[in-house]
Amino acid sequence: MPAKMIKIVGFTGSLRRGSYNKAALRAAGELMPEGAELEIIDLADLPFLNEDVEAVGIPGPVEAFKQKLSGADGLLIATPEYNYSIPPVLKNALDWASRGTELPLYGMPLAIMSASPGMLGGARAQYHLRQVCVSLNLIPLNKPEVMIARANTKFSEEGVLEDDRTRQAIKKLLAALVLSVRKSREK
């Protein structure tokens, strides 16, 4: 009997059309290990968390977002770094996912990658995201780390990842995430 397909969902906190992190997610979709698939979620339609809005009813885009998370076996986040931290779009999505009685991220394996034109490749954002993971009980992989430094030299004008070393690093990260999902299924 064939193993059940592993479903990974991925998103980024960048709304920019030419985002290196969106491009990294698209590359990850091409590099998924056999038996796994990646669905990229666009966070642009999520309203900012507002308890007054929440009291009236969960907005449709939030419901759809949480449903996609609930159907996933693992999560891949590609984050830019804004002022040494994660962007508000990413934090907002994680905050919405943490509300209510349905907590789709609780105990879910997570892989993190980041891309930045800077020399640290978004490292500080990754470390801050790991702090947020504690409250959400997301289970981030410690290794391998994928921090795409000087991202402006690694992607084509069309957003295609051209750097083979980075492609290999993403491949290793995805293999580790799929392995983590398989191990969590055995429990």
BAZABA-530312 format. One record per residue: z, y negated, x of N, C-alpha, C in turn. Coordinates in steps of 0.05 Angstrom, whole numbers, padded with zeros to 5 digits, always signed. Example, Ala and Ser with C-alpha at 12.3 -4.5 7.8 and 13.67 -1.06 7.14 Angstrom:
<nodes>
+00156+00114+00264+00156+00090+00246+00156+00066+00264
+00142+00045+00257+00143+00021+00273+00157-00001+00258
</nodes>
This chain:
<nodes>
+00000+00024+00017+00000+00000+00000+00000-00025+00018
-00019-00043+00014-00020-00067+00031+00004-00085+00027
+00012-00099+00048+00035-00117+00046+00027-00141+00029
+00046-00152+00015+00041-00176-00002+00034-00200+00016
+00013-00215+00008+00005-00238+00022+00028-00258+00025
+00032-00269+00048+00053-00288+00053+00041-00316+00047
+00055-00330+00030+00046-00357+00022+00063-00378+00035
+00050-00394+00051+00064-00417+00064+00053-00442+00051
+00071-00461+00045+00063-00487+00036+00069-00507+00058
+00051-00526+00060+00055-00546+00081+00051-00574+00070
+00065-00593+00082+00060-00621+00076+00069-00639+00099
+00061-00664+00097+00068-00684+00117+00078-00709+00103
+00093-00724+00118+00103-00749+00107+00084-00772+00111
+00061-00767+00121+00041-00788+00125+00022-00789+00102
+00017-00813+00092-00002-00817+00070-00029-00828+00081
-00030-00833+00107-00053-00845+00120-00077-00825+00119
-00100-00835+00111-00124-00818+00108-00130-00804+00135
-00129-00819+00157-00135-00808+00183-00111-00797+00198
-00091-00788+00184-00066-00779+00196-00070-00755+00215
-00059-00757+00239-00060-00735+00258-00044-00711+00247
-00023-00716+00232-00007-00695+00221-00021-00680+00198
-00037-00694+00182-00054-00681+00162-00074-00664+00177
-00086-00675+00198-00106-00660+00214-00093-00635+00226
-00068-00637+00235-00054-00614+00246-00049-00592+00224
-00043-00601+00200-00040-00582+00178-00066-00568+00172
-00088-00583+00172-00114-00571+00167-00121-00550+00189
-00114-00557+00213-00118-00538+00235-00101-00513+00231
-00076-00517+00222-00059-00494+00217-00071-00476+00196
-00083-00488+00175-00096-00472+00155-00117-00453+00166
-00131-00462+00186-00152-00446+00199-00140-00425+00218
-00115-00429+00227-00103-00412+00248-00082-00393+00237
-00080-00391+00210-00060-00374+00198-00064-00345+00207
-00042-00331+00212-00044-00302+00219-00055-00286+00195
-00066-00264+00201-00076-00246+00180-00053-00239+00162
-00058-00239+00136-00038-00232+00116-00022-00256+00106
-00030-00280+00115-00016-00304+00107-00036-00326+00100
-00028-00343+00082-00045-00366+00074-00028-00391+00073
-00042-00413+00076-00029-00440+00076-00040-00456+00053
-00023-00467+00036-00031-00487+00016-00019-00513+00025
-00036-00533+00028-00027-00560+00035-00022-00576+00010
+00002-00587+00008+00010-00604-00015+00009-00633-00007
-00004-00649-00024-00005-00678-00021+00019-00690-00034
+00034-00706-00020+00058-00719-00031+00053-00746-00043
+00028-00755-00043+00022-00783-00052+00031-00789-00080
+00031-00769-00098+00037-00774-00126+00067-00773-00133
+00084-00765-00114+00112-00764-00119+00124-00792-00121
+00137-00798-00144+00151-00824-00146+00175-00824-00128
+00184-00847-00121+00209-00848-00105+00232-00839-00123
+00250-00824-00111+00274-00814-00126+00290-00837-00138
+00294-00835-00164+00309-00855-00178+00325-00840-00199
+00351-00842-00198+00368-00827-00217+00364-00836-00246
+00355-00861-00250+00350-00870-00277+00325-00855-00288
+00305-00852-00272+00281-00837-00280+00288-00808-00284
+00303-00797-00266+00312-00769-00268+00327-00764-00293
+00344-00783-00302+00360-00779-00326+00343-00777-00351
+00320-00790-00351+00301-00790-00374+00286-00763-00374
+00280-00753-00350+00266-00728-00348+00251-00727-00321
+00249-00703-00310+00236-00699-00285+00206-00706-00287
+00196-00724-00271+00168-00731-00272+00150-00707-00267
+00127-00707-00280+00108-00685-00278+00101-00678-00249
+00094-00698-00232+00087-00691-00204+00110-00678-00189
+00135-00685-00196+00158-00672-00183+00161-00643-00193
+00157-00639-00219+00158-00611-00229+00137-00594-00216
+00112-00604-00213+00090-00589-00201+00097-00583-00171
+00108-00603-00158+00115-00600-00130+00136-00578-00127
+00157-00579-00143+00178-00559-00141+00168-00531-00148
+00149-00529-00167+00137-00503-00174+00122-00491-00150
+00107-00508-00137+00092-00499-00113+00112-00489-00092
+00133-00503-00088+00153-00495-00069+00166-00468-00077
+00172-00465-00103+00184-00441-00113+00167-00416-00108
+00141-00420-00109+00122-00398-00105+00116-00391-00076
+00129-00406-00058+00123-00402-00029+00144-00384-00016
+00135-00371+00006+00152-00355+00022+00163-00370+00046
+00149-00391+00054+00157-00406+00077+00145-00434+00075
+00155-00452+00093+00147-00480+00093+00138-00489+00120
+00117-00505+00122+00108-00517+00146+00107-00547+00142
+00122-00562+00158+00122-00591+00156+00110-00602+00182
+00091-00620+00178+00080-00635+00201+00088-00664+00196
+00104-00675+00214+00115-00701+00209+00108-00721+00231
+00100-00745+00223+00099-00767+00242+00127-00777+00248
+00130-00794+00267+00155-00806+00274+00154-00836+00267
+00172-00845+00250+00174-00873+00243+00201-00883+00253
+00202-00901+00271+00227-00913+00281+00247-00892+00288
+00239-00873+00304+00256-00851+00314+00265-00832+00293
+00252-00831+00270+00262-00815+00248+00238-00804+00232
+00245-00792+00209+00224-00781+00191+00215-00803+00172
+00190-00802+00163+00181-00823+00145+00193-00821+00117
+00194-00843+00102+00206-00843+00076+00192-00824+00056
+00166-00820+00058+00152-00802+00040+00162-00774+00043
+00167-00765+00068+00177-00738+00073+00206-00736+00063
+00223-00755+00069+00251-00754+00060+00252-00754+00029
+00235-00770+00017+00234-00771-00013+00227-00743-00024
+00207-00730-00013+00200-00704-00023+00223-00684-00020
+00236-00684+00003+00258-00666+00007+00281-00673-00011
+00286-00698-00017+00307-00706-00035+00301-00696-00063
+00276-00699-00073+00269-00688-00099+00273-00658-00100
+00266-00644-00079+00268-00615-00078+00298-00606-00079
+00316-00624-00071+00344-00617-00070+00359-00623-00096
+00345-00633-00116+00358-00642-00141+00357-00620-00162
+00376-00620-00180+00376-00602-00203+00388-00574-00196
+00383-00556-00214+00394-00529-00210+00375-00510-00195
+00349-00516-00197+00329-00501-00183+00325-00513-00155
+00333-00498-00135+00332-00508-00107+00312-00491-00091
+00286-00497-00093+00266-00479-00082+00266-00477-00051
+00279-00496-00038+00279-00495-00008+00303-00480+00003
+00322-00473-00014+00347-00461-00005+00342-00434+00009
+00349-00433+00035+00346-00409+00051+00317-00403+00060
+00299-00421+00055+00270-00416+00062+00265-00420+00092
+00250-00402+00104+00242-00406+00132+00223-00431+00135
+00227-00446+00156+00212-00471+00160+00202-00472+00189
+00177-00480+00192+00166-00487+00218+00160-00517+00217
+00166-00530+00240+00162-00559+00242+00142-00564+00265
+00124-00583+00260+00107-00593+00281+00104-00623+00277
+00096-00637+00298+00093-00666+00295+00071-00674+00314
+00057-00696+00306+00036-00707+00323+00039-00737+00324
+00035-00748+00348+00039-00776+00352+00022-00785+00376
+00012-00809+00375-00002-00820+00398+00017-00824+00422
+00043-00824+00417+00062-00828+00438+00066-00804+00456
+00081-00808+00477+00086-00787+00497+00105-00765+00488
+00122-00771+00468+00141-00751+00459+00131-00734+00436
+00108-00741+00425+00096-00725+00404+00112-00722+00378
+00129-00741+00372+00146-00740+00348+00171-00724+00351
+00180-00720+00376+00204-00703+00380+00229-00714+00366
+00233-00740+00366+00257-00751+00353+00256-00747+00323
+00233-00748+00310+00231-00743+00282+00238-00714+00276
+00229-00696+00293+00235-00667+00290+00265-00663+00291
+00279-00675+00310+00308-00671+00312+00322-00683+00288
+00313-00706+00278+00325-00717+00254+00320-00699+00229
+00296-00688+00227+00289-00670+00205+00308-00646+00206
+00314-00636+00229+00332-00613+00231+00360-00619+00220
+00369-00644+00223+00394-00652+00211+00393-00651+00180
+00371-00660+00169+00367-00659+00140+00366-00630+00130
+00355-00612+00146+00353-00584+00139+00380-00571+00134
+00401-00581+00148+00427-00569+00145+00436-00572+00116
+00433-00596+00104+00442-00601+00077+00425-00585+00057
+00399-00581+00063+00382-00567+00045+00383-00536+00048
+00396-00527+00069+00398-00499+00077+00369-00488+00081
+00352-00505+00091+00326-00495+00102+00332-00482+00129
+00317-00461+00136+00322-00447+00160+00299-00453+00180
+00302-00474+00196+00281-00481+00215+00280-00462+00239
+00256-00457+00248+00252-00441+00273+00261-00459+00296
+00274-00447+00315+00282-00463+00339+00259-00463+00359
+00245-00441+00361+00223-00438+00380+00200-00424+00366
+00176-00429+00373+00167-00449+00393+00167-00477+00380
+00168-00497+00397+00166-00524+00388+00138-00534+00391
+00127-00548+00371+00101-00560+00373+00103-00590+00368
+00101-00604+00390+00101-00633+00390+00075-00642+00403
+00057-00652+00387+00030-00659+00396+00030-00688+00406
+00035-00691+00432+00036-00717+00445+00007-00727+00450
+00003-00753+00451-00023-00765+00455-00044-00753+00436
-00035-00751+00411-00052-00739+00390-00079-00752+00387
-00080-00778+00394-00106-00792+00392-00127-00781+00411
-00118-00765+00431-00137-00753+00450-00143-00723+00443
-00130-00713+00423-00132-00684+00417-00148-00678+00392
-00154-00698+00376-00169-00695+00351-00195-00711+00352
-00216-00701+00340-00241-00716+00339-00238-00738+00319
-00259-00755+00318-00259-00777+00299-00257-00767+00270
-00267-00742+00266-00267-00730+00239-00241-00715+00233
-00222-00716+00252-00197-00703+00247-00196-00673+00254
-00215-00664+00271-00215-00636+00279-00200-00633+00305
-00182-00614+00305-00166-00609+00330-00184-00596+00351
-00188-00610+00373-00206-00601+00394-00192-00590+00418
-00166-00593+00419-00151-00585+00443-00142-00556+00440
-00152-00539+00458-00147-00510+00456-00117-00504+00461
-00104-00518+00479-00076-00513+00485-00059-00518+00460
-00066-00540+00446-00051-00546+00421-00057-00526+00399
-00082-00517+00397-00089-00496+00378-00072-00471+00383
-00069-00463+00408-00054-00439+00415-00024-00443+00409
-00014-00467+00413+00014-00473+00407+00019-00471+00376
+00001-00481+00361+00003-00479+00331+00001-00450+00322
-00017-00435+00335-00019-00407+00328+00007-00392+00333
+00020-00397+00355+00046-00385+00362+00067-00393+00342
+00067-00418+00334+00087-00428+00314+00083-00413+00287
+00058-00411+00279+00052-00398+00253+00059-00368+00254
+00054-00355+00277+00061-00327+00280+00092-00324+00278
+00106-00342+00290+00136-00341+00288+00146-00346+00260
+00133-00364+00245+00140-00369+00218+00135-00345+00200
+00112-00332+00203+00106-00309+00187+00125-00286+00194
+00132-00283+00219+00152-00263+00227+00179-00269+00214
+00187-00294+00213+00212-00302+00201+00212-00296+00171
+00190-00300+00158+00187-00294+00129+00190-00264+00125
+00176-00248+00142+00178-00219+00139+00207-00209+00143
+00220-00220+00163+00248-00212+00167+00266-00220+00144
+00261-00243+00132+00277-00252+00109+00272-00234+00085
+00249-00223+00083+00243-00205+00061+00258-00178+00064
+00264-00171+00088+00277-00145+00094+00307-00146+00086
+00317-00169+00083+00346-00172+00077+00352-00165+00048
</nodes>
